[in-house]
Amino acid sequence: MSMDEPQDENQGASVEFQNPSDFSKLVEENIAMLRAFVFRIVLNEHDCDDIVQDAFVTAYNKINEFRHKSKFSTWLCSIAYRLSLDHLRKKKRHIGMEQAMDCFHKIASPKSSPETLLLADEVHLRIEKELSELPEHFRMAITLVAVHGLDHSEASQIIGCTRPTLYWRLFKARKILEHKLGDLIA
């Protein structure tokens, strides 16, 4: 390519990220978000770590496919989403009560009173249980929008559905949770 020919700006950006030190900056910027995102899908720390690692490796290997039509984090989440779904389909696992307790105790405040911790444990376990029992497509919609705070466009892009479909999934997920958690909400 000669100096006079315009360079595809997507190609230039993708090649730039193939430099390991530049890509490591993207990892640092996105790892906490991606880990939280994946954990909400697979509900297991060890599986989460494996999937996050696989997502970054896949992103690095396919960086030339990133077209800059969305944010890098959205593209990365869509990779992690597909890997998570593949993982769940292979394992067909759901969260166990011990796993939920372990996870919650790691984030509970040590300054909380025992009564507060016990009540928080019970509420948290109940919410996690009901979320984990939602059909996968409803759980992902509510997790992306309500838990991770993504806007509807970004969430629908990650899931790979239209915005009206996302709205319908959110509506259905909220109705199911409202029915099952009514005594906590009222």
MDAnalysis code that builds the backbone (N, CA, C; Angstrom):
import MDAnalysis as mda
import numpy as np

u = mda.Universe.empty(558, n_residues=186, atom_resindex=np.repeat(np.arange(186), 3), trajectory=True)
u.add_TopologyAttr("name", ["N", "CA", "C"] * 186)
u.add_TopologyAttr("resid", np.arange(1, 187))
u.add_TopologyAttr("resname", ["MET", "SER", "MET", "ASP", "GLU", "PRO", "GLN", "ASP", "GLU", "ASN", "GLN", "GLY", "ALA", "SER", "VAL", "GLU", "PHE", "GLN", "ASN", "PRO", "SER", "ASP", "PHE", "SER", "LYS", "LEU", "VAL", "GLU", "GLU", "ASN", "ILE", "ALA", "MET", "LEU", "ARG", "ALA", "PHE", "VAL", "PHE", "ARG", "ILE", "VAL", "LEU", "ASN", "GLU", "HIS", "ASP", "CYS", "ASP", "ASP", "ILE", "VAL", "GLN", "ASP", "ALA", "PHE", "VAL", "THR", "ALA", "TYR", "ASN", "LYS", "ILE", "ASN", "GLU", "PHE", "ARG", "HIS", "LYS", "SER", "LYS", "PHE", "SER", "THR", "TRP", "LEU", "CYS", "SER", "ILE", "ALA", "TYR", "ARG", "LEU", "SER", "LEU", "ASP", "HIS", "LEU", "ARG", "LYS", "LYS", "LYS", "ARG", "HIS", "ILE", "GLY", "MET", "GLU", "GLN", "ALA", "MET", "ASP", "CYS", "PHE", "HIS", "LYS", "ILE", "ALA", "SER", "PRO", "LYS", "SER", "SER", "PRO", "GLU", "THR", "LEU", "LEU", "LEU", "ALA", "ASP", "GLU", "VAL", "HIS", "LEU", "ARG", "ILE", "GLU", "LYS", "GLU", "LEU", "SER", "GLU", "LEU", "PRO", "GLU", "HIS", "PHE", "ARG", "MET", "ALA", "ILE", "THR", "LEU", "VAL", "ALA", "VAL", "HIS", "GLY", "LEU", "ASP", "HIS", "SER", "GLU", "ALA", "SER", "GLN", "ILE", "ILE", "GLY", "CYS", "THR", "ARG", "PRO", "THR", "LEU", "TYR", "TRP", "ARG", "LEU", "PHE", "LYS", "ALA", "ARG", "LYS", "ILE", "LEU", "GLU", "HIS", "LYS", "LEU", "GLY", "ASP", "LEU", "ILE", "ALA"])
u.atoms.positions = np.array([
    [0.855, -1.181, 0.000],
    [0.000, 0.000, 0.000],
    [0.891, 1.230, 0.000],
    [0.601, 2.153, -0.868],
    [1.426, 3.355, -0.946],
    [0.964, 4.367, 0.084],
    [1.790, 5.361, 0.284],
    [1.479, 6.409, 1.261],
    [0.283, 7.245, 0.816],
    [0.031, 7.282, -0.509],
    [-1.053, 8.107, -1.032],
    [-2.420, 7.462, -0.825],
    [-2.462, 6.124, -0.697],
    [-3.741, 5.443, -0.538],
    [-4.272, 5.640, 0.875],
    [-5.550, 5.934, 0.990],
    [-6.108, 6.085, 2.344],
    [-6.161, 4.728, 3.041],
    [-5.787, 4.750, 4.285],
    [-5.807, 3.525, 5.090],
    [-7.175, 3.387, 5.734],
    [-7.716, 2.174, 5.697],
    [-8.987, 1.893, 6.367],
    [-8.784, 2.144, 7.853],
    [-9.561, 3.071, 8.430],
    [-9.326, 3.414, 9.835],
    [-9.626, 2.249, 10.766],
    [-10.564, 1.376, 10.420],
    [-10.816, 0.189, 11.228],
    [-9.621, -0.745, 11.224],
    [-9.021, -0.912, 10.054],
    [-7.867, -1.799, 9.956],
    [-6.717, -1.248, 10.792],
    [-6.470, 0.047, 10.742],
    [-5.380, 0.640, 11.512],
    [-5.581, 0.464, 13.006],
    [-6.798, 0.692, 13.456],
    [-7.084, 0.538, 14.883],
    [-6.932, -0.917, 15.309],
    [-7.371, -1.845, 14.475],
    [-7.282, -3.258, 14.827],
    [-5.840, -3.712, 14.906],
    [-5.044, -3.282, 13.941],
    [-3.631, -3.654, 13.952],
    [-2.953, -3.083, 15.191],
    [-3.330, -1.869, 15.563],
    [-2.752, -1.237, 16.752],
    [-3.018, -2.071, 18.003],
    [-4.219, -2.635, 18.134],
    [-4.558, -3.417, 19.314],
    [-3.892, -4.785, 19.326],
    [-3.320, -5.213, 18.207],
    [-2.649, -6.505, 18.194],
    [-1.302, -6.433, 18.907],
    [-0.827, -5.237, 19.169],
    [0.368, -5.078, 19.971],
    [-0.004, -5.483, 21.394],
    [0.682, -6.488, 21.960],
    [0.299, -6.983, 23.293],
    [0.214, -5.905, 24.376],
    [1.103, -4.925, 24.340],
    [1.045, -3.903, 25.391],
    [-0.187, -3.015, 25.235],
    [-0.580, -2.712, 23.995],
    [-1.803, -1.931, 23.774],
    [-3.033, -2.745, 24.158],
    [-3.015, -4.025, 23.818],
    [-4.161, -4.866, 24.147],
    [-4.268, -5.068, 25.650],
    [-3.139, -5.119, 26.336],
    [-3.187, -5.297, 27.793],
    [-3.876, -4.106, 28.465],
    [-3.792, -2.934, 27.867],
    [-4.512, -1.772, 28.398],
    [-6.021, -1.988, 28.282],
    [-6.451, -2.565, 27.168],
    [-7.872, -2.873, 26.995],
    [-8.325, -3.914, 28.010],
    [-7.473, -4.876, 28.297],
    [-7.794, -5.892, 29.299],
    [-7.982, -5.225, 30.656],
    [-7.029, -4.389, 31.045],
    [-7.109, -3.700, 32.338],
    [-8.373, -2.852, 32.450],
    [-8.740, -2.165, 31.362],
    [-9.908, -1.292, 31.381],
    [-11.220, -2.072, 31.464],
    [-11.242, -3.298, 30.976],
    [-12.502, -4.031, 30.823],
    [-12.645, -5.276, 31.689],
    [-11.603, -5.692, 32.376],
    [-11.663, -6.984, 33.062],
    [-12.694, -7.015, 34.193],
    [-12.782, -5.984, 34.975],
    [-13.736, -5.984, 36.096],
    [-15.173, -6.022, 35.572],
    [-15.453, -5.213, 34.561],
    [-16.784, -5.186, 33.964],
    [-17.122, -6.542, 33.356],
    [-16.179, -7.114, 32.608],
    [-16.438, -8.389, 31.941],
    [-16.607, -9.515, 32.945],
    [-15.821, -9.490, 33.991],
    [-15.931, -10.537, 35.016],
    [-17.306, -10.483, 35.693],
    [-17.764, -9.296, 36.032],
    [-19.086, -9.149, 36.643],
    [-20.178, -9.594, 35.670],
    [-20.020, -9.236, 34.417],
    [-20.982, -9.609, 33.380],
    [-21.071, -11.130, 33.239],
    [-19.937, -11.786, 33.116],
    [-19.910, -13.241, 32.923],
    [-20.405, -13.967, 34.171],
    [-20.021, -13.468, 35.351],
    [-20.458, -14.136, 36.572],
    [-21.980, -14.174, 36.665],
    [-22.641, -13.106, 36.249],
    [-24.102, -13.064, 36.301],
    [-24.730, -14.095, 35.362],
    [-23.984, -14.559, 34.393],
    [-24.506, -15.563, 33.469],
    [-24.236, -16.962, 33.998],
    [-22.973, -17.238, 34.370],
    [-22.603, -18.610, 34.730],
    [-22.733, -18.902, 36.212],
    [-22.723, -17.874, 37.046],
    [-22.942, -17.998, 38.484],
    [-21.940, -18.926, 39.170],
    [-20.706, -18.923, 38.680],
    [-19.647, -19.736, 39.264],
    [-18.324, -19.029, 39.012],
    [-17.554, -18.787, 40.091],
    [-16.320, -18.007, 39.973],
    [-15.277, -18.648, 39.069],
    [-15.065, -19.954, 39.235],
    [-14.021, -20.623, 38.446],
    [-14.384, -20.649, 36.963],
    [-15.636, -20.953, 36.672],
    [-16.086, -20.941, 35.283],
    [-16.001, -19.526, 34.718],
    [-16.338, -18.560, 35.525],
    [-16.281, -17.160, 35.120],
    [-14.862, -16.782, 34.706],
    [-13.882, -17.127, 35.532],
    [-12.491, -16.806, 35.221],
    [-12.050, -17.432, 33.903],
    [-12.433, -18.688, 33.680],
    [-12.073, -19.372, 32.441],
    [-12.700, -18.686, 31.230],
    [-13.962, -18.330, 31.354],
    [-14.665, -17.705, 30.234],
    [-14.114, -16.312, 29.950],
    [-13.824, -15.549, 30.985],
    [-13.250, -14.209, 30.792],
    [-11.910, -14.320, 30.064],
    [-11.095, -15.258, 30.489],
    [-9.805, -15.461, 29.826],
    [-10.022, -15.842, 28.360],
    [-10.935, -16.773, 28.110],
    [-11.221, -17.186, 26.733],
    [-11.745, -16.016, 25.898],
    [-12.548, -15.160, 26.507],
    [-13.103, -14.007, 25.791],
    [-11.995, -13.051, 25.361],
    [-11.052, -12.794, 26.248],
    [-9.951, -11.903, 25.884],
    [-9.053, -12.535, 24.822],
    [-8.804, -13.829, 24.923],
    [-7.986, -14.509, 23.916],
    [-8.699, -14.463, 22.564],
    [-9.997, -14.730, 22.568],
    [-10.774, -14.679, 21.328],
    [-10.760, -13.273, 20.750],
    [-10.954, -12.272, 21.593],
    [-10.932, -10.881, 21.123],
    [-9.575, -10.533, 20.526],
    [-8.524, -10.955, 21.167],
    [-7.174, -10.674, 20.666],
    [-6.964, -11.339, 19.305],
    [-7.378, -12.601, 19.206],
    [-7.189, -13.334, 17.955],
    [-8.081, -12.838, 16.819],
    [-9.214, -12.226, 17.163],
    [-10.169, -11.774, 16.147],
    [-10.285, -10.251, 16.107],
    [-9.278, -9.560, 16.582],
    [-9.364, -8.106, 16.660],
    [-9.603, -7.474, 15.287],
    [-9.168, -8.138, 14.228],
    [-9.417, -7.599, 12.883],
    [-10.890, -7.636, 12.505],
    [-11.697, -8.407, 13.223],
    [-13.133, -8.464, 12.967],
    [-13.894, -7.347, 13.691],
    [-13.234, -6.660, 14.616],
    [-13.862, -5.546, 15.333],
    [-13.993, -4.375, 14.364],
    [-15.217, -3.946, 14.118],
    [-15.487, -2.929, 13.096],
    [-15.752, -1.538, 13.659],
    [-15.639, -1.345, 14.921],
    [-15.820, -0.030, 15.548],
    [-17.218, 0.538, 15.350],
    [-18.204, -0.328, 15.076],
    [-19.583, 0.132, 14.980],
    [-20.200, 0.254, 16.365],
    [-19.542, -0.338, 17.334],
    [-19.958, -0.258, 18.728],
    [-18.701, -0.055, 19.561],
    [-18.904, 0.074, 20.855],
    [-17.750, 0.200, 21.738],
    [-17.030, -1.144, 21.821],
    [-15.752, -1.099, 22.108],
    [-14.978, -2.335, 22.260],
    [-15.590, -3.200, 23.352],
    [-16.024, -2.576, 24.447],
    [-16.603, -3.337, 25.561],
    [-17.872, -4.075, 25.143],
    [-18.661, -3.485, 24.252],
    [-19.861, -4.155, 23.758],
    [-19.485, -5.372, 22.931],
    [-18.514, -5.218, 22.069],
    [-18.036, -6.327, 21.243],
    [-17.471, -7.431, 22.134],
    [-16.709, -7.049, 23.129],
    [-16.125, -8.007, 24.065],
    [-17.226, -8.747, 24.835],
    [-18.241, -8.028, 25.278],
    [-19.364, -8.665, 25.987],
    [-20.106, -9.638, 25.084],
    [-20.235, -9.317, 23.803],
    [-20.934, -10.245, 22.909],
    [-20.128, -11.532, 22.733],
    [-18.813, -11.432, 22.715],
    [-17.957, -12.625, 22.662],
    [-18.141, -13.433, 23.946],
    [-18.064, -12.757, 25.091],
    [-18.203, -13.430, 26.386],
    [-19.596, -14.032, 26.542],
    [-20.593, -13.364, 26.031],
    [-21.962, -13.862, 26.103],
    [-22.075, -15.192, 25.363],
    [-21.564, -15.247, 24.141],
    [-21.624, -16.493, 23.367],
    [-20.827, -17.605, 24.048],
    [-19.643, -17.279, 24.573],
    [-18.844, -18.284, 25.272],
    [-19.568, -18.783, 26.524],
    [-20.220, -17.880, 27.233],
    [-20.958, -18.253, 28.445],
    [-22.124, -19.172, 28.121],
    [-22.855, -18.837, 27.073],
    [-23.981, -19.680, 26.681],
    [-23.500, -21.066, 26.251],
    [-22.400, -21.104, 25.512],
    [-21.828, -22.400, 25.118],
    [-21.454, -23.204, 26.354],
    [-20.851, -22.534, 27.307],
    [-20.448, -23.203, 28.549],
    [-21.669, -23.768, 29.279],
    [-22.705, -22.966, 29.402],
    [-23.907, -23.413, 30.104],
    [-24.580, -24.576, 29.386],
    [-24.581, -24.512, 28.088],
    [-25.195, -25.609, 27.333],
    [-24.428, -26.908, 27.539],
    [-23.109, -26.794, 27.640],
    [-22.293, -27.993, 27.844],
    [-22.469, -28.546, 29.254],
    [-22.490, -27.681, 30.220],
    [-22.537, -28.134, 31.613],
    [-23.944, -28.269, 32.165],
    [-24.869, -27.466, 31.624],
    [-26.250, -27.456, 32.121],
    [-26.282, -27.386, 33.643],
    [-25.568, -26.390, 34.160],
    [-25.472, -26.234, 35.614],
    [-26.246, -25.016, 36.074],
    [-26.695, -25.088, 37.291],
    [-27.333, -23.954, 37.950],
    [-26.608, -23.718, 39.274],
    [-26.758, -22.518, 39.786],
    [-26.076, -22.174, 41.026],
    [-26.587, -23.023, 42.186],
    [-25.680, -23.443, 43.039],
    [-26.049, -24.138, 44.265],
    [-26.079, -23.145, 45.407],
    [-26.737, -23.500, 46.473],
    [-26.846, -22.590, 47.607],
    [-25.473, -22.289, 48.214],
    [-24.585, -23.266, 48.263],
    [-23.258, -23.028, 48.837],
    [-22.484, -22.010, 48.006],
    [-22.601, -22.100, 46.688],
    [-21.904, -21.154, 45.819],
    [-22.426, -19.744, 46.034],
    [-23.724, -19.592, 46.161],
    [-24.302, -18.271, 46.385],
    [-23.835, -17.698, 47.719],
    [-23.811, -18.541, 48.753],
    [-23.358, -18.083, 50.070],
    [-21.897, -17.649, 50.017],
    [-21.049, -18.455, 49.391],
    [-19.627, -18.113, 49.278],
    [-19.448, -16.774, 48.577],
    [-20.147, -16.596, 47.481],
    [-20.048, -15.357, 46.714],
    [-20.514, -14.172, 47.544],
    [-21.654, -14.302, 48.192],
    [-22.208, -13.181, 48.937],
    [-21.322, -12.804, 50.119],
    [-20.754, -13.791, 50.825],
    [-19.903, -13.485, 51.971],
    [-18.648, -12.723, 51.568],
    [-18.199, -12.918, 50.348],
    [-17.024, -12.188, 49.881],
    [-17.316, -10.711, 49.674],
    [-18.589, -10.381, 49.400],
    [-18.917, -8.974, 49.154],
    [-19.632, -8.309, 50.330],
    [-20.014, -9.079, 51.334],
    [-20.714, -8.503, 52.496],
    [-19.752, -7.637, 53.309],
    [-20.259, -6.587, 53.866],
    [-19.453, -5.665, 54.661],
    [-19.136, -6.278, 56.027],
    [-17.856, -6.234, 56.427],
    [-17.513, -6.775, 57.739],
    [-18.055, -5.928, 58.892],
    [-18.509, -4.704, 58.613],
    [-19.027, -3.818, 59.652],
    [-20.507, -4.075, 59.952],
    [-21.156, -4.893, 59.136],
    [-22.583, -5.161, 59.313],
    [-22.815, -6.005, 60.563],
    [-23.960, -5.777, 61.187],
    [-24.325, -6.574, 62.357],
    [-24.680, -7.988, 61.892],
    [-24.577, -8.980, 62.792],
    [-24.943, -10.352, 62.406],
    [-26.383, -10.459, 61.903],
    [-27.294, -9.700, 62.529],
    [-28.690, -9.740, 62.098],
    [-28.843, -9.188, 60.679],
    [-28.143, -8.086, 60.410],
    [-28.200, -7.486, 59.083],
    [-27.618, -8.434, 58.040],
    [-26.490, -9.063, 58.376],
    [-25.875, -10.014, 57.451],
    [-26.782, -11.207, 57.187],
    [-27.422, -11.705, 58.223],
    [-28.311, -12.840, 58.052],
    [-29.493, -12.481, 57.154],
    [-30.097, -11.331, 57.403],
    [-31.213, -10.887, 56.583],
    [-30.749, -10.639, 55.142],
    [-29.608, -9.987, 55.000],
    [-29.069, -9.722, 53.659],
    [-28.777, -11.029, 52.933],
    [-28.224, -12.012, 53.649],
    [-27.965, -13.333, 53.053],
    [-29.255, -13.949, 52.525],
    [-30.288, -13.906, 53.340],
    [-31.562, -14.516, 52.958],
    [-32.167, -13.829, 51.736],
    [-32.161, -12.508, 51.743],
    [-32.709, -11.749, 50.619],
    [-31.876, -12.002, 49.370],
    [-30.569, -11.909, 49.525],
    [-29.679, -12.113, 48.381],
    [-29.843, -13.510, 47.794],
    [-29.882, -14.516, 48.644],
    [-30.038, -15.887, 48.166],
    [-31.362, -16.068, 47.430],
    [-32.377, -15.457, 47.948],
    [-33.689, -15.592, 47.316],
    [-33.704, -14.919, 45.949],
    [-33.123, -13.743, 45.870],
    [-33.065, -13.033, 44.586],
    [-32.203, -13.819, 43.595],
    [-31.031, -14.262, 44.026],
    [-30.146, -15.046, 43.151],
    [-30.825, -16.328, 42.684],
    [-31.532, -16.979, 43.591],
    [-32.231, -18.217, 43.244],
    [-33.274, -17.950, 42.166],
    [-34.071, -16.910, 42.361],
    [-35.121, -16.603, 41.386],
    [-34.524, -16.163, 40.053],
    [-33.441, -15.389, 40.097],
    [-32.765, -14.999, 38.854],
    [-32.221, -16.214, 38.128],
    [-31.609, -17.123, 38.878],
    [-31.008, -18.301, 38.247],
    [-32.053, -19.226, 37.646],
    [-33.285, -19.153, 38.133],
    [-34.346, -20.008, 37.617],
    [-35.089, -19.397, 36.429],
    [-34.807, -18.132, 36.130],
    [-35.420, -17.526, 34.952],
    [-34.893, -18.224, 33.699],
    [-35.690, -18.311, 32.663],
    [-35.151, -18.807, 31.399],
    [-33.951, -17.942, 30.988],
    [-32.992, -18.563, 30.367],
    [-31.719, -17.920, 30.041],
    [-31.886, -16.567, 29.346],
    [-32.768, -16.472, 28.353],
    [-32.915, -15.229, 27.601],
    [-33.547, -14.120, 28.445],
    [-34.419, -14.465, 29.388],
    [-34.969, -13.457, 30.292],
    [-33.909, -13.007, 31.302],
    [-33.150, -13.977, 31.844],
    [-32.110, -13.659, 32.827],
    [-31.060, -12.728, 32.224],
    [-30.666, -12.981, 30.974],
    [-29.659, -12.129, 30.359],
    [-30.179, -10.714, 30.136],
    [-31.412, -10.594, 29.704],
    [-31.977, -9.264, 29.464],
    [-31.999, -8.452, 30.754],
    [-32.518, -9.041, 31.823],
    [-32.630, -8.306, 33.087],
    [-31.252, -8.033, 33.684],
    [-30.317, -8.959, 33.504],
    [-28.972, -8.776, 34.036],
    [-28.245, -7.636, 33.324],
    [-28.325, -7.613, 32.017],
    [-27.630, -6.562, 31.267],
    [-28.187, -5.177, 31.562],
    [-29.506, -5.070, 31.621],
    [-30.126, -3.750, 31.782],
    [-30.208, -3.331, 33.248],
    [-30.748, -4.191, 34.104],
    [-30.982, -3.800, 35.494],
    [-29.741, -3.913, 36.365],
    [-28.931, -4.946, 36.151],
    [-27.763, -5.145, 37.011],
    [-26.555, -4.376, 36.492],
    [-26.287, -4.498, 35.192],
    [-25.099, -3.845, 34.627],
    [-25.374, -2.439, 34.122],
    [-26.639, -2.059, 34.040],
    [-26.982, -0.688, 33.662],
    [-26.725, -0.336, 32.207],
    [-26.687, -1.327, 31.334],
    [-26.475, -1.029, 29.917],
    [-27.738, -0.433, 29.324],
    [-27.560, 0.409, 28.308],
    [-28.749, 0.927, 27.640],
    [-29.320, -0.169, 26.744],
    [-30.543, 0.011, 26.329],
    [-31.246, -1.026, 25.581],
    [-30.574, -1.358, 24.255],
    [-30.015, -0.367, 23.596],
    [-29.350, -0.624, 22.316],
    [-28.143, -1.536, 22.504],
    [-27.335, -1.214, 23.499],
    [-26.137, -2.006, 23.753],
    [-26.499, -3.422, 24.213],
    [-27.483, -3.539, 25.079],
    [-27.900, -4.858, 25.574],
    [-28.448, -5.716, 24.440],
    [-29.268, -5.135, 23.585],
    [-29.821, -5.917, 22.471],
    [-28.737, -6.334, 21.497],
    [-27.737, -5.495, 21.334],
    [-26.622, -5.836, 20.449],
    [-25.816, -7.004, 21.027],
    [-25.575, -6.999, 22.321],
    [-24.813, -8.082, 22.962],
    [-25.577, -9.396, 22.859],
    [-26.858, -9.345, 23.147],
    [-27.676, -10.562, 23.123],
    [-27.923, -11.040, 21.696],
    [-27.953, -10.086, 20.770],
    [-28.211, -10.444, 19.381],
    [-29.691, -10.505, 19.064],
    [-30.443, -9.570, 19.642],
    [-31.878, -9.509, 19.369],
    [-32.249, -8.060, 19.062],
    [-33.470, -7.868, 18.599],
    [-33.934, -6.509, 18.324],
    [-34.314, -5.826, 19.642],
    [-34.413, -4.508, 19.601],
    [-34.814, -3.774, 20.801],
    [-36.222, -4.148, 21.251],
    [-37.198, -4.297, 20.352],
    [-38.524, -4.732, 20.815],
    [-38.479, -6.099, 21.509],
    [-37.662, -6.997, 21.004],
    [-37.529, -8.310, 21.646],
    [-36.934, -8.150, 23.037],
    [-35.930, -7.274, 23.167],
    [-35.334, -7.021, 24.475],
    [-36.382, -6.447, 25.430],
    [-37.171, -5.488, 24.959],
    [-38.216, -4.910, 25.809],
    [-39.186, -5.990, 26.285],
    [-39.584, -6.879, 25.379],
    [-40.494, -7.952, 25.739],
    [-39.855, -8.875, 26.782],
    [-38.581, -9.217, 26.591],
    [-37.894, -10.090, 27.548],
    [-37.784, -9.428, 28.917],
    [-37.492, -8.129, 28.936],
    [-37.429, -7.403, 30.208],
    [-38.790, -7.401, 30.894],
    [-39.835, -7.143, 30.130],
    [-41.189, -7.131, 30.676],
    [-41.522, -8.479, 31.296],
    [-41.269, -9.559, 30.562],
    [-41.580, -10.902, 31.049],
    [-40.735, -11.249, 32.277],
    [-39.452, -10.915, 32.251],
    [-38.570, -11.212, 33.388],
    [-39.045, -10.471, 34.630],
    [-39.407, -9.217, 34.475],
    [-39.887, -8.434, 35.620],
    [-41.192, -8.994, 36.164],
    [-42.081, -9.407, 35.278],
    [-43.353, -9.983, 35.723],
    [-43.121, -11.275, 36.502],
    [-42.230, -12.124, 36.019],
    [-41.935, -13.379, 36.711],
    [-41.321, -13.095, 38.079],
    [-40.344, -12.187, 38.125],
    [-39.688, -11.856, 39.394],
    [-40.664, -11.188, 40.355],
    [-41.502, -10.330, 39.829],
    [-42.510, -9.661, 40.671],
    [-43.434, -10.697, 41.304],
    [-43.828, -11.679, 40.537],
    [-44.696, -12.735, 41.056],
    [-43.980, -13.571, 42.119],
    [-42.733, -13.926, 41.856],
    [-41.998, -14.799, 42.770],
    [-41.435, -14.071, 43.987],
    [-41.146, -12.784, 43.834],
    [-40.541, -12.015, 44.929],
    [-41.511, -10.965, 45.476],
    [-42.772, -11.129, 45.233],
    [-43.782, -10.149, 45.631],
    [-43.713, -9.744, 47.091],
    [-43.453, -10.706, 47.990],
    [-43.413, -10.361, 49.406],
    [-42.197, -9.494, 49.749],
    [-41.133, -9.543, 48.952],
    [-39.967, -8.682, 49.190],
    [-40.193, -7.283, 48.636],
    [-40.971, -7.202, 47.589],
    [-41.197, -5.930, 46.890],
    [-42.280, -5.121, 47.559],
    [-43.304, -5.790, 48.078],
    [-44.475, -5.094, 48.642],
    [-44.167, -4.287, 49.864],
])
